């Protein structure tokens, strides 16, 4: 039997059907959808990340002043907003938990920045004690080059990578692939770039006034707002590949992550080296057009292809549940394709709030169900995977019942 709720004006109603008895019912003790580890991670992340970000602001205010800090903060919000909007688009198909994204941002904006500052201070003190950082000396120039091309990429990408590692370990049941890795890596990198931009804008304003500030904003806020994202995304993608890989066991997954981290450091070093060595604006612009722009375009293409892969996975896995009687074929089309989801949301927009929420959750939990099954097929799921599957199957039935009314 098929029931169709009355459509809103101009929107076709999605066709929903009551599921038949599944061929292979799986009912085990359900588990909590919000794992305790995520709650603990959120609390610890908010506290430590917030304190670290506060320390960063205190540090910046010591040489910028409150008014300059406020101005630079507002300017840094411009590229941050653009990055987060792109991350939200990438994350729309299978959204990650909001607490985890808050943790990622605070890790990047606070803890990663503090880590880099403390390490840099330690290196400077060690070099000063060795007499190797005299301003204007050849040793001092060599130290600056070392810091820009090797130290900064290693320390900064390492600090950001640890944040991705923590998310990977705590959210093992939700970390489904390269797109998740990109989302978390980009959010961490966005936070890092936000705090770093405040510093760069402030130093430019102190040293060269509004002209220097405007040029720095143009370079960092307009031409290269996604620089840190493209670096750290290499590590995130590697974690995503490792989450699906069984080749080589644990050692193979570690090697995949290390390869992604090495690529992130290399791209970061390439960018910093170019900014350090290419002193003229024309040379830097030529490098940007020749190297960075093609890299960025390549990332866009990769993200689009990965998003399409997620859609294909959702169609295939929900199709298997449809064959077992949990969904009708038209429900699979509605839940697992872009046009189907747009039609469903357009219909739900004209419905009461309860139905709108149920439709949103129906789509979200069906997508999580598809990826839970994908983890089981990959052989990367743990012992609670079937409990996750059972609970999600129960949830999608409950959401369907509310939508049908």
Buried (B, 14 or more C-beta within 10 A) or exposed (E): EEEEBEBBEEBEBBBBBEBEEBEEEEEBEBBEBEBEBBEEBBEEBBEBBBBBBEBBBEBBBEEBEEEBBEBBBEBBBEBBEBBBEBBEEBBEBBEBBEBBBBBBBBBBBBBBBBBBBEBBEEBEEEBEEEEEBEEEEEBBEEBEBEBBBBBBBBBBBBBBBBBBBBBBEBBBBBBBBBBBBBBBBBBBBBBBBBBBBBBBBBBBBBEEEEEBBBEBBEBBBEBBBBBBBBBBBBBBBBBBBBBBBEEEEEEEBEBBBEBBBBBBBBBBBBBBBBBEEBEEEEEBEEBBEEBBEEBBEEBEEBBEEBBEEBBEBBBBBBBBBBEBBBBBEBBBBBBBBEEBBEBBBBBBEBBEEEBBBBBBBBBBBBBBBBBBBBBBEBEBBEEBBBBBBBBBBEBBBBBBEBBBE
